[in-house]
Amino acid sequence: MDTLTRMRAFIDVVEAEGFSAAARKIGRSKALLSKYV
């Protein structure tokens, strides 16, 4: 996975104020987002 994907995941988590909300927003699992961040 590239740096841009990781940065986008981090931004999504911050904007959504949590992993669960960000995961729902972008349609990915919490585990995957956690791995990216």
N, C-alpha and C positions, 0 to 999 in steps of 0.2 A: 504494500500500500504506500502511496506517496505522501509527501509532506502536506500537500494541499488538502488531501482527503482528511488527514488528521487535524489540520487547522480548522477545516469546515465543521468537523464533528465537535471540536472544542467550542467553537462559536455557537453552534446549535444548542449545546448543553447550557452554556451561559445564558443565552437569550431565553431559553425555555425554563431556566432556573431549576434544572434537575435532569438526571438521566432518563427517568421514566417519561417525562413530558417530551423531551427531545426525541426519544425513541418513537413515541406515538406520532410526533410531528413529521418525521422523515421516513417512517415506515421501516425502521431497523430495530434490532433487538438491543436491550440494555447492555447485554454482554458484549456485543460488537462495538457499541459506542464506548464502553469502558475500555476495551482493548485499543481502540483508536486514540483515546485521550491518554 
